[in-house]
Amino acid sequence: MKLGRNIFGVGAMTGISRVFGFVRDMLIARFLGAGRMSDIFFAAFKLPNLFRDLLGEGALSAIFIPMYTDMKKDESFAKNVFSWLMVILLGITIVFEIFMPFITWVLAPGFAEDPGKLQLTVTIARIMFFYVIFICGAAFLSAVLNAHSRFILAAFMPVLLNIMLICALVGSIWYGNQYIIYVMAATVVLSGIIQFCVLWNRIRSKHFGLRLIIPHWNTQIKNMFKRFGVSLVGSGFYQITIIVGTLVASWQSGAVSWLYYSDRMVQLPFAMIGLAVGTVLISSISKALTEKNMRSVYLQQNSSMRKSMMLIMPCVVGLFVLAEPIIRILFQHGAWTAESTHAVALAIQIQCLVLPAMLISQIYSKTLYASQDVNTPVRTSVISLGVATIIYLALFPFVGYLSIPIGVVASGYVKNYLLGRVCRKRELVKTDKKTIFAIFAFAMISGAFGILLSTVSIANVWALGIAICAFGILYLPTAFIIDRFIIK
């Protein structure tokens, strides 16, 4: 029950953040459309966003929490890691500020074909990269709170970024659209500072003893950063896969923005369900593995699989069936065109198919990290990136930007298979027959209701809301009854 409450709490906070995120994206679509200016903002934001995702939802917490738990939550270890992290982040920021023109060209080489586009992207990227210091520091503070089973405040922090960007966009009515992209970049940095200060205040108020010290090198730190370096590659490969896709897509006008919006739609259910499961599970499984309680590990895994797949299956069906009306109703205003709506909807219909694989991979990878195995996730991620890149390059001449979501789906299932095979071989995972049957039943029920949903005509936001609510009212009680029946 405690596991379920924590997952629900983190998922709810993430959901609130994503709702504000969609309001933000609707305003960006209205003011910037899906063209030159939006391409610049999203490409510039991609780099600091990558660091945030890697450290906030990936390598840092995946390595720090199991070690911190195994060391009985040693305050001196936490202070030393924190101090080293801030020194490293400062160094990274200086290097990236110097070499930003080259880095931006590598990430979006197609921008060089449009006069002035690459230069403006470099300027905006330089402003926003200061966000990395504060948001990655905030990610570490969140990991400390999570290790102490305090999840909610850290999960709420991304809401601040979205609220502040919404205010910046609305404020453009008074200060003019010509400055909007600069104001948005400065707002991103300010939000990072505020998130860091809020979490720091909570850490200090809870007397965890965390503070900056003169960092010193010892065996613990050496092991920490050795694992972190390896894990950084593995846990960030989904984001790296998206960045490689951005590089390829930059050769097609508007494609960077189309893929951004499609990825945002697909990431909404994954963030609310998959990332919430991963955030909570790594702390609880780390504790169970420290106590050598494998029965608890298996129970948590199977419960997480059933409940998360019960929720993700209707999301897959809903996104596939409703992709075009969702994008048309939410974004087709102002500078946004019908062509962009159709392009984003096609990408969503393909990319949403990877959600089940991404969710199960979360459970596998967090279990491996909790067992302090960082090498396996890296190897599987390298293979999956290779698969994605080959598909990007092979299919782009034929289907254009759609090669990116196709590659994401294929690589996602490859990674899921490889992670699952290793976990089962080491007896770190045991999926019981009830869980397999439940997942199959959830998929069949979602598909059946999805067919009914496809027959409904959706012309406005009210019809869209009613259709989604009706889908949920029909599906969730049925799925819940099946889940209860299977457990008994």
N, C-alpha and C positions, 0 to 999 in steps of 0.2 A: 504493500500500500504506500509506504514512504517513497519507494522508487517511482511508482505511478504518479504520486502527487508532485514530486520534483520534476519529472518529465513534463507533466501538464503545466506546471508553473513556468518552466523555461520556454515551453512551446507557446504558451499564451503571451509572454513578453515578446518573444520573437514575432508572433503574429501581429501584435500591436505595432511593432517596428516596421514590419512589412506593409501594413496598411498605410502608415504614414509615408513609407517609401513609394507606394503607388500614387499617393496624392502628389508627392514630390515629382515623380516621373510624368504624371499627367500635366503638371505645370511646366516641366521642361519641354514636353512635347508641344504644349501650346505656344511657348515663347521661342523655342529653338527649332521645333519641327524634328525631322529626321534627316538631316543633311550636314552641311559643312560645320556649323557651330556646335551642333550636338556631337558630331564625330570628334571634334577637338576636345570638348569637355570629357567625354567618356574615355577617350584614349589617354588623356592626361591623368584621369582619375584611376585608370587601370593599375598603375604601378603602386601607389600607396595603398590601394584596395587589396592588391595581392599580398603585400606585407601584413596588412591587417588580418586577412583571411588565414595566412600561414601561421601567424603567431596567436591570433585570437581563437581560431577554431581548429588548429592543427598541431604543428610540431612542438610548440612551447608547452602547451598544457598536456599534450600526450606524453612528453618526456618528464616534465617537472613533477606532475601530480603523482605518478607511481613512485618516483624516487623520494619525493617529500613524504609520502605516506609510509614507504618502507623505512625511512629514517625517523619515524615517530614525530614528524612535523617539526624538525629541528629549525629553530629560528635563525641560527647563525648561517645555516645553509641557504635559507631563503634570502637573507640580507645580502649574502655574497653573490648569489645568482642575479638578484635585482641590480646590484651595483655594476656587475660586469655587463649586463644587458644594456644599461643606459649608456655606458662607455662605448659599446659596440654600435649602438644605434646612432650616436653622435658621429662616429667615424663613417658609418654608411651614408648618413645624410650629407656629409661634406663631399664624399666621393661622388655621389649621384648628382649633387648640385653642379659639380665641375663638369662631369661627363654627360649631362642631360641631353645636349643636342645629339650625340651619337646614340644614346640609349633610346631616345624617342624615335630616331630614324630606324633603329632595329625593330622596334615594336610596331611601327606603322610606316613602312617604306613607301607605300602608295601615296602618302600625304605630300611627298616631295613633288609630285606631278601637279599639284594645285598651288600656284604662287601664294606665298604667305601663310599657307595652312600649317606647314611643319614648324615655322618660326613661332607662330602664336601658340601652338601646342607645347613647344619647349618652355615658353614663358609661364604658361598656366601650370605645367607639370612642376616647374621649379618652385612656384608658390605652394602648391599642394603637398609637395614631398615633405615639408616640415611636419605635416600631420603624422608621419611615420613615427617620429620620436615619441609623441604623446600617446598615440593609439596603441602602439606596441607596448609601451610602459603600462597603459591601462589593461592590456591583455594579460600581462603578468599579474597585476593586482587582482584581476578576475580569476586567474588560476588559483591564487592563494585562497580567495574566498570560496571557490568551488571545492577545494581540498578540505575546507572546513564545513562542507555541506551548506554553504550559503550561496545560492544560485540566482536568486531573483533580481537583485540590484544589477549584477553584471549583465544579465540577459536584457535588462531594460535600457542599458546605456546607448545602444545604437539608435534608440528613439530620438535622442537628443540631436544627433546629426540630421535626421530627416526633418525634425521640427524646425531646426535652424535654417536648413536649405529652403524649406517652404516659405519661411519668413523672408529670406533673401529674394526669392523669386517674386513673391507678392510685392515686396518693396520696390521692385524694378518699375512699378507703375509710377513711382515718384522720382526715382533717380535716373530713369531712362534705360532702355535696353542696350545701349552702346557699352555700358559698363558691367552688364549683368554677369558675364563669364568671369571677370576679375573678382567681383563681389562673391560669387559662388565659391571660387577657389579660396579666398580669405575665410569664408564661413566654414569651410571644411576644416581648416587649421584650427580655428577658434573652437569648434566642437570637440576636437581632440584634446585641447587643453582643459576644457570643462569636464570631459569624461574622466581624464586622469585625476583632476582635483577631487571630484566627487568620490571616486573609488579610494583614493589615498585617505580622504577623511574618514571613510567607513573602516578601512583597515586600522587606522590609528585609534578610532573609537572603540574597536573591538579588542584592543590591546594584544594584537598578534606580534608586536615587537618588530615590525618591518620598518627599515629605514636605510638610507644610503650610507655606505661606509667606503673606506678605501679598499677596493677589491684586491683579493689575494688569491694566488693560484695554488690549488691543492688537488689531491686525487679525486675528490668528489666533483669539483668543478671540471676537471679534465674529463672525467667520465660523462658528466652532464653535457658538455659541449661536443664531445665526440659523438654521443648519441643524437644530440640535437642537430648536428651537421648532417648526419645521415638521414634523420627523420625529416628534416626540412625539405629535402628533395622529394621524399615519398609522400608526405601529407599534402604538399602543395601541387601535386601533379594535375589535379582537376583544374585548378586555376591556371597552371602552366599550359594545359591543353587548350583552355579558352584563349590564352594569350597568343599561342601559336595560330589558333583559328583567326584571331583578330589580325595577325600579320598577313595571313593569306587573304582574308576578306577585305583588307584595306585597298585592294586593287579593284574592288567593285564599289562604285559610289553608293553611299547609303547603307552598305552592308554591315559596317561596324555598329551603327545604331540599331538596325534590324535585329542583329544577333544579341545586342545588349538587352533589348526589351524582351526578346524571347527567353533569354537566360533568366531575366528577372522573374518572369512568370513561372518558369519551371522551378526556380530556386525557392519560391514562396512556400510550397508544401514541403519541400525538402528541409528548409530551414526550420519550419514549425515542428516537423516530426523528426526527421533524420538527425539534424544537428542537436536538437533537444535530447534525443536518445543518447547520442554520443557523448554530450557534455556530462550527463548524469551517470551514464554507464561506466565511464572510465574511472570515476571516483569509487563507485560501489564495487566494481570488479577488482580494482586494485586492492581494496581492503580484503575482499574474499580470497584473492590469491595469496596475499600476505599471511592470512590465517589458514591457507591450504584447504579451503572449504570449496571443493569443486562442485558439490551438489548445489550450493548457493549460486555459483557461476552459471551452471546450466539452467537453473530455474529463472534467473534474471534474463539470460539470453532468450529463452523460449517465450517468456512473457513479453519481452520487448519486441520480439519478432511478430508475435500474434497481434499485439495492440497497434504497432506501427504500420503493419501491412493492412490491417483492417481500415486504417485511415488513409493510407497512400493509394490504395487501389481505386477508390472513387475519384481521387484527385487526378490520376492518370486518365481515366475515362472522361471526366469533366473537362480537362484541358484539351483533350483530343476533339471532343464534340463541340465545345463552346469556344474554341480558340478565336475564330473570326469575329463572332459577336462581341466577345470580351474586349478585344483590341479595338474594334470599331467604336464601341460605346465609350470606352475609357479614354481613348487617345485620339480618335479621328475628329479633331477640332483645330481651329486656327491653321498653323502651318503644316499640320499632319495631313497626308494624302491617302486616298483609297489604295493606291499602289503599296504604300508602306504597311497598311493594315493587312493586306493579303500576303505580303512578304513575311511579316512577323508571324502571322497565323500558321503559315506552312512550316516555319522553323519550329514553332511550339509543338505542332502535331507530331513532328519527328522526335524532338528532344525529350518530350514528356515520357517517352517509352523507356528511358533510362532510369526513371525514378525508383522502381523496385530494386534494381541492381545497386544503385547508389546507397539505398537505405540498408540493405543487408550487408554491403561492404563496410558501412559504418560500424556495425556490430562486430564483424570479423576483425577489422583493423584496430578498433579500440581494445578488443580482447588481446590482440598481439602486443599492442603498446603497454597494456596493463601488465603483461608478462615480461615487459622490458625487452621485447624483441623489436628492434627498429629496422632490421635489415630486410625482412620479408616484405613489409609494405613498400619499401623502396624498390625492390626488384620487380614486384608486380606493377608498380606505377611506371617504371621505365618501359616495361613491355607494353602497357596500355597506351602510353604516350606514343610509342613507336607505331602501334596499330592506328591510332588516331591520325598521326602525321601522314602516314602512307595514304590513308583514305582521303584526307584533305587534298593532298597534291594530285592524287589519281583522279578524283571526281570533280575537282573545281572546274576544269575546262568544259565539263559536260553539264553540270547542274549548278555551277556558281557557288554562292554562299551556302546553299543547302548541303554542300559537302561537309560543312563544319558540324551541324547537328547529327548528321549520319555518322561521322567519325566519333563524336562524343558517345553516342549510343553503343556502337560496336566496342569501343575501348572500355566502356563502363561494365559491360557484361564479361569481357575478357578478364578484367581486374577482379570482378566478383568471383568468378570461377577459380582463379589462381589463389586468392586469399582463403576461400572456403576449403580448398583442397589441403592447404597447409594446416589450417586450424583443425580439421578433422583428423589428419594424420597424427598430430600431436595430442589429440584428445582434449583440446582446449574448447571445442564446441561439440555439443551433442543435440542435434535437432530432432525432437521426438515426432512420432507419426501424427499426433494430434495437431501439432503446429503446421506440418506440411498440408494436412487435410484442410485446416482452417484457412490457410493462405489460398489454396485452390478454390475453396468455397467463396471467399471474399472476391476473388477475381471474377468468378462466374456471375455472382450477384451484381457486381458493378457493371459488368458487360451488358447484362440484361436490362438494367435500368438506363444504361447509356444509350441503348437502342431506342428506348422510349423517349429519351431526352432529345435525340436527333430529329424526332418528328415534330418538335415544338418550334414555332416561329417566334423569334426574339427580335423585337424592333426597338426597344428602349431599355433603360437601366432598370425600370420596375419589372419588366418581363424577365430580364436576366436574373434579378434578385429572387423573384418568385420561382423560376426554374431551378436555381441552385438550392434554394430552401426546400422545395418539393423533393428534389433528388436526395437531400440529406435526411428529410423526414421519412422517406421510404426506405433508404438504405441502412442508416445507422441502427435503428432498433432491430432490424432483421439480422444484421451482422453481429450485434451485441448478443442476441439470443443464441446464435450459432456458436459464438465464442464461449458463452457460459455452458452451453450443452456439451461442447467438445471437452472442456476442462473437467466436467463432471464424469 
